[in-house]
Amino acid sequence: MTIQERSTTATKTVKDADMKLEVVVIPVSDVDRAKAFYTGLGWRLDADVPGKDGFRVVQVTPPGSPCSVIFGSNVTSAAPGSAQGLHLIVSDIEMAHAALASHGAEMSGVFHDVGGVFHHKNTDGRLPGPHPSRASYGSFASFSDPDGNGWLLQEITTRLPGRKEANGATFTSGSDLAAALRRAAAAHGEHEKRNGGKHDDDWPDWYAAYMLAEQAGADLPD
């Protein structure tokens, strides 16, 4: 085998390997305080494992998230509170905002960015209220944990093209699936109006096509 052949094989192997982000480590100064804060938000406590010489690992998971959060003692050299821009994706920004606030998080108001693409650093460019057209990816809210680690909610209802695999859909919670079904129902209602208001007996197929296309960022059915 030539050197070039080995390189090609290695490149293909790396390209085809699944790499799933599963854990984010955040730095905290008081482990028990952080644990109380995050579990108080309703996040699932997965583990609280002590070790030698004060080593301790706590893992929590936000509702519906495939990615978990780890903090503890001697798990990172980063300064407490230095983790910023951690995003929690939600399908309804106002409902998620209210839920976190009811669990004790000190929330910013819902906002959108002056540029309309993402959000600027800190509080630069924030305009009050959700995105004027409620565009997917365009509405945010923020909060911090007791150490100042910064989190943002971002509302996403329709994925950009290529963001999801076109051959399937993944819903990480019952509320996520319910929100997708509500959007499909509303769109299907408009579909029936365009067709003279006649009941569509094949609505399950239409729902399925709509939900798959929405997650794949493909053209939505008429």
C-alpha positions as a Markdown table, in Angstrom:
| # | Residue | x | y | z |
|---|---|---|---|---|
| 1 | Met | 0.0 | 0.0 | 0.0 |
| 2 | Thr | 1.4 | 3.4 | -0.9 |
| 3 | Ile | 1.5 | 6.4 | 1.4 |
| 4 | Gln | -1.2 | 8.1 | -0.6 |
| 5 | Glu | -3.5 | 5.0 | -0.3 |
| 6 | Arg | -3.0 | 5.0 | 3.5 |
| 7 | Ser | -3.9 | 8.7 | 3.7 |
| 8 | Thr | -7.0 | 8.2 | 1.6 |
| 9 | Thr | -8.2 | 5.3 | 3.8 |
| 10 | Ala | -7.6 | 7.3 | 7.0 |
| 11 | Thr | -9.4 | 10.3 | 5.6 |
| 12 | Lys | -12.4 | 8.2 | 4.7 |
| 13 | Thr | -12.5 | 6.6 | 8.1 |
| 14 | Val | -12.5 | 9.9 | 9.9 |
| 15 | Lys | -15.1 | 11.4 | 7.6 |
| 16 | Asp | -17.5 | 8.4 | 8.2 |
| 17 | Ala | -17.1 | 8.3 | 12.0 |
| 18 | Asp | -20.0 | 9.6 | 14.0 |
| 19 | Met | -18.9 | 12.2 | 16.5 |
| 20 | Lys | -21.8 | 13.1 | 18.9 |
| 21 | Leu | -21.4 | 15.9 | 21.4 |
| 22 | Glu | -22.6 | 14.3 | 24.6 |
| 23 | Val | -21.1 | 16.3 | 27.5 |
| 24 | Val | -20.2 | 19.9 | 28.1 |
| 25 | Val | -18.0 | 20.7 | 31.2 |
| 26 | Ile | -18.7 | 24.0 | 33.0 |
| 27 | Pro | -16.6 | 25.5 | 35.9 |
| 28 | Val | -18.2 | 26.2 | 39.2 |
| 29 | Ser | -16.9 | 27.3 | 42.6 |
| 30 | Asp | -19.5 | 25.6 | 44.8 |
| 31 | Val | -20.6 | 22.2 | 43.6 |
| 32 | Asp | -23.5 | 21.8 | 46.0 |
| 33 | Arg | -24.9 | 25.2 | 45.0 |
| 34 | Ala | -24.6 | 24.5 | 41.3 |
| 35 | Lys | -26.2 | 21.1 | 41.8 |
| 36 | Ala | -29.1 | 22.7 | 43.7 |
| 37 | Phe | -29.5 | 25.3 | 41.0 |
| 38 | Tyr | -29.6 | 23.0 | 38.0 |
| 39 | Thr | -31.7 | 20.3 | 39.5 |
| 40 | Gly | -34.0 | 23.1 | 40.7 |
| 41 | Leu | -34.5 | 24.0 | 37.1 |
| 42 | Gly | -35.9 | 20.5 | 36.5 |
| 43 | Trp | -32.7 | 19.1 | 35.0 |
| 44 | Arg | -32.2 | 15.4 | 35.6 |
| 45 | Leu | -29.5 | 14.4 | 38.0 |
| 46 | Asp | -27.5 | 11.6 | 36.3 |
| 47 | Ala | -24.6 | 11.2 | 38.7 |
| 48 | Asp | -22.8 | 12.6 | 41.7 |
| 49 | Val | -19.7 | 10.6 | 42.1 |
| 50 | Pro | -16.9 | 11.4 | 44.7 |
| 51 | Gly | -13.3 | 10.4 | 44.3 |
| 52 | Lys | -10.0 | 10.7 | 46.1 |
| 53 | Asp | -8.6 | 14.1 | 47.3 |
| 54 | Gly | -11.8 | 16.0 | 46.9 |
| 55 | Phe | -12.4 | 14.9 | 43.3 |
| 56 | Arg | -16.1 | 15.0 | 42.5 |
| 57 | Val | -18.2 | 14.7 | 39.3 |
| 58 | Val | -21.8 | 15.8 | 39.0 |
| 59 | Gln | -23.7 | 15.3 | 35.7 |
| 60 | Val | -27.1 | 16.8 | 34.9 |
| 61 | Thr | -29.2 | 16.8 | 31.7 |
| 62 | Pro | -31.7 | 19.4 | 30.5 |
| 63 | Pro | -35.1 | 18.1 | 29.7 |
| 64 | Gly | -35.1 | 16.5 | 26.3 |
| 65 | Ser | -31.4 | 17.1 | 25.7 |
| 66 | Pro | -29.1 | 14.4 | 24.2 |
| 67 | Cys | -26.2 | 16.4 | 25.6 |
| 68 | Ser | -25.4 | 16.5 | 29.4 |
| 69 | Val | -23.6 | 19.0 | 31.6 |
| 70 | Ile | -20.8 | 18.1 | 34.0 |
| 71 | Phe | -19.3 | 20.1 | 36.8 |
| 72 | Gly | -17.6 | 19.3 | 40.0 |
| 73 | Ser | -14.3 | 19.5 | 41.9 |
| 74 | Asn | -11.0 | 19.2 | 40.0 |
| 75 | Val | -12.7 | 18.5 | 36.7 |
| 76 | Thr | -11.6 | 21.6 | 34.9 |
| 77 | Ser | -9.0 | 24.3 | 35.3 |
| 78 | Ala | -11.2 | 27.0 | 33.8 |
| 79 | Ala | -12.3 | 29.9 | 36.0 |
| 80 | Pro | -15.7 | 29.5 | 37.6 |
| 81 | Gly | -18.3 | 31.4 | 35.5 |
| 82 | Ser | -16.2 | 31.5 | 32.4 |
| 83 | Ala | -18.4 | 29.3 | 30.3 |
| 84 | Gln | -20.5 | 31.5 | 28.0 |
| 85 | Gly | -22.8 | 31.2 | 25.1 |
| 86 | Leu | -24.2 | 27.8 | 26.1 |
| 87 | His | -27.3 | 27.3 | 23.9 |
| 88 | Leu | -30.5 | 25.5 | 24.8 |
| 89 | Ile | -32.7 | 25.0 | 21.8 |
| 90 | Val | -36.5 | 25.3 | 22.3 |
| 91 | Ser | -39.5 | 25.2 | 20.1 |
| 92 | Asp | -41.4 | 27.9 | 22.0 |
| 93 | Ile | -39.3 | 30.6 | 23.4 |
| 94 | Glu | -42.0 | 32.2 | 25.6 |
| 95 | Met | -43.1 | 28.9 | 27.1 |
| 96 | Ala | -39.5 | 27.9 | 27.9 |
| 97 | His | -38.8 | 31.3 | 29.3 |
| 98 | Ala | -41.8 | 31.1 | 31.6 |
| 99 | Ala | -40.9 | 27.5 | 32.7 |
| 100 | Leu | -37.3 | 28.5 | 33.7 |
| 101 | Ala | -38.4 | 31.6 | 35.4 |
| 102 | Ser | -41.0 | 29.6 | 37.5 |
| 103 | His | -38.1 | 27.4 | 38.6 |
| 104 | Gly | -36.0 | 30.3 | 39.9 |
| 105 | Ala | -33.8 | 31.3 | 36.9 |
| 106 | Glu | -33.3 | 35.0 | 36.6 |
| 107 | Met | -34.2 | 35.4 | 33.0 |
| 108 | Ser | -33.6 | 38.3 | 30.6 |
| 109 | Gly | -36.6 | 39.3 | 28.5 |
| 110 | Val | -37.1 | 37.5 | 25.3 |
| 111 | Phe | -35.1 | 39.4 | 22.6 |
| 112 | His | -34.0 | 39.3 | 19.0 |
| 113 | Asp | -30.8 | 40.6 | 17.5 |
| 114 | Val | -30.5 | 43.8 | 15.5 |
| 115 | Gly | -28.6 | 41.9 | 12.8 |
| 116 | Gly | -31.2 | 39.1 | 12.6 |
| 117 | Val | -28.7 | 36.3 | 12.0 |
| 118 | Phe | -27.4 | 35.3 | 15.4 |
| 119 | His | -26.8 | 37.3 | 18.5 |
| 120 | His | -23.9 | 39.7 | 19.4 |
| 121 | Lys | -21.7 | 39.3 | 22.4 |
| 122 | Asn | -23.0 | 40.1 | 25.9 |
| 123 | Thr | -26.1 | 42.3 | 25.5 |
| 124 | Asp | -24.9 | 44.2 | 22.4 |
| 125 | Gly | -27.6 | 44.5 | 19.7 |
| 126 | Arg | -30.5 | 43.2 | 21.6 |
| 127 | Leu | -34.0 | 44.3 | 20.7 |
| 128 | Pro | -36.9 | 43.5 | 23.0 |
| 129 | Gly | -39.4 | 40.8 | 22.1 |
| 130 | Pro | -39.2 | 37.8 | 19.8 |
| 131 | His | -38.2 | 38.1 | 16.2 |
| 132 | Pro | -40.8 | 40.3 | 14.4 |
| 133 | Ser | -41.8 | 37.5 | 12.0 |
| 134 | Arg | -41.0 | 34.8 | 14.6 |
| 135 | Ala | -38.3 | 33.5 | 12.2 |
| 136 | Ser | -36.7 | 30.2 | 13.2 |
| 137 | Tyr | -33.3 | 30.8 | 14.9 |
| 138 | Gly | -34.2 | 34.4 | 15.5 |
| 139 | Ser | -35.6 | 34.7 | 19.1 |
| 140 | Phe | -33.5 | 34.4 | 22.3 |
| 141 | Ala | -33.5 | 34.7 | 26.1 |
| 142 | Ser | -30.6 | 34.4 | 28.5 |
| 143 | Phe | -29.8 | 33.5 | 32.1 |
| 144 | Ser | -26.8 | 32.6 | 34.2 |
| 145 | Asp | -26.1 | 30.1 | 37.0 |
| 146 | Pro | -24.9 | 31.3 | 40.4 |
| 147 | Asp | -21.3 | 31.5 | 39.2 |
| 148 | Gly | -22.1 | 33.5 | 36.1 |
| 149 | Asn | -21.9 | 30.7 | 33.5 |
| 150 | Gly | -24.1 | 32.1 | 30.7 |
| 151 | Trp | -26.9 | 30.3 | 29.0 |
| 152 | Leu | -29.1 | 31.3 | 26.1 |
| 153 | Leu | -32.5 | 29.9 | 24.9 |
| 154 | Gln | -32.8 | 29.9 | 21.1 |
| 155 | Glu | -36.1 | 29.2 | 19.4 |
| 156 | Ile | -35.8 | 26.9 | 16.4 |
| 157 | Thr | -38.9 | 25.6 | 14.6 |
| 158 | Thr | -37.6 | 24.9 | 11.1 |
| 159 | Arg | -34.1 | 23.7 | 10.5 |
| 160 | Leu | -31.8 | 25.2 | 7.9 |
| 161 | Pro | -31.1 | 23.0 | 4.8 |
| 162 | Gly | -28.6 | 20.2 | 5.6 |
| 163 | Arg | -28.9 | 20.7 | 9.3 |
| 164 | Lys | -30.7 | 17.4 | 9.7 |
| 165 | Glu | -30.5 | 14.1 | 7.9 |
| 166 | Ala | -33.2 | 14.0 | 5.3 |
| 167 | Asn | -34.0 | 10.3 | 5.9 |
| 168 | Gly | -35.4 | 10.7 | 9.4 |
| 169 | Ala | -36.6 | 12.9 | 12.2 |
| 170 | Thr | -35.6 | 12.9 | 15.9 |
| 171 | Phe | -37.7 | 14.3 | 18.7 |
| 172 | Thr | -36.0 | 14.4 | 22.1 |
| 173 | Ser | -39.1 | 14.8 | 24.2 |
| 174 | Gly | -42.8 | 14.6 | 24.2 |
| 175 | Ser | -43.2 | 18.4 | 24.2 |
| 176 | Asp | -40.8 | 18.6 | 21.3 |
| 177 | Leu | -42.9 | 16.1 | 19.3 |
| 178 | Ala | -46.2 | 17.8 | 20.4 |
| 179 | Ala | -44.9 | 21.2 | 19.2 |
| 180 | Ala | -44.0 | 19.7 | 15.8 |
| 181 | Leu | -47.4 | 18.1 | 15.5 |
| 182 | Arg | -49.1 | 21.5 | 16.3 |
| 183 | Arg | -47.1 | 23.2 | 13.6 |
| 184 | Ala | -48.0 | 20.4 | 11.1 |
| 185 | Ala | -51.6 | 20.7 | 12.1 |
| 186 | Ala | -51.7 | 24.4 | 11.5 |
| 187 | Ala | -50.0 | 24.0 | 8.1 |
| 188 | His | -52.3 | 21.2 | 7.2 |
| 189 | Gly | -55.3 | 23.4 | 8.0 |
| 190 | Glu | -54.0 | 25.9 | 5.4 |
| 191 | His | -53.4 | 23.0 | 3.0 |
| 192 | Glu | -57.1 | 21.9 | 3.3 |
| 193 | Lys | -58.3 | 25.5 | 2.8 |
| 194 | Arg | -56.3 | 25.8 | -0.4 |
| 195 | Asn | -58.1 | 22.6 | -1.6 |
| 196 | Gly | -61.6 | 23.9 | -1.0 |
| 197 | Gly | -61.9 | 23.0 | 2.6 |
| 198 | Lys | -62.3 | 19.3 | 1.8 |
| 199 | His | -61.2 | 16.9 | 4.6 |
| 200 | Asp | -57.9 | 15.2 | 3.7 |
| 201 | Asp | -58.2 | 11.5 | 4.4 |
| 202 | Asp | -54.4 | 11.1 | 3.9 |
| 203 | Trp | -53.6 | 13.7 | 6.6 |
| 204 | Pro | -51.2 | 11.3 | 8.5 |
| 205 | Asp | -49.0 | 11.0 | 5.4 |
| 206 | Trp | -49.1 | 14.8 | 4.9 |
| 207 | Tyr | -48.1 | 15.3 | 8.6 |
| 208 | Ala | -45.3 | 12.9 | 8.2 |
| 209 | Ala | -44.0 | 14.5 | 5.1 |
| 210 | Tyr | -44.2 | 17.9 | 6.6 |
| 211 | Met | -42.4 | 17.0 | 9.8 |
| 212 | Leu | -39.6 | 15.2 | 8.0 |
| 213 | Ala | -39.1 | 18.1 | 5.6 |
| 214 | Glu | -39.2 | 20.7 | 8.4 |
| 215 | Gln | -36.4 | 18.9 | 10.3 |
| 216 | Ala | -34.4 | 18.3 | 7.1 |
| 217 | Gly | -34.7 | 22.0 | 6.0 |
| 218 | Ala | -36.3 | 20.8 | 2.8 |
| 219 | Asp | -39.2 | 22.3 | 0.8 |
| 220 | Leu | -42.4 | 21.9 | 2.8 |
| 221 | Pro | -45.4 | 20.3 | 1.2 |
| 222 | Asp | -48.1 | 22.5 | -0.3 |
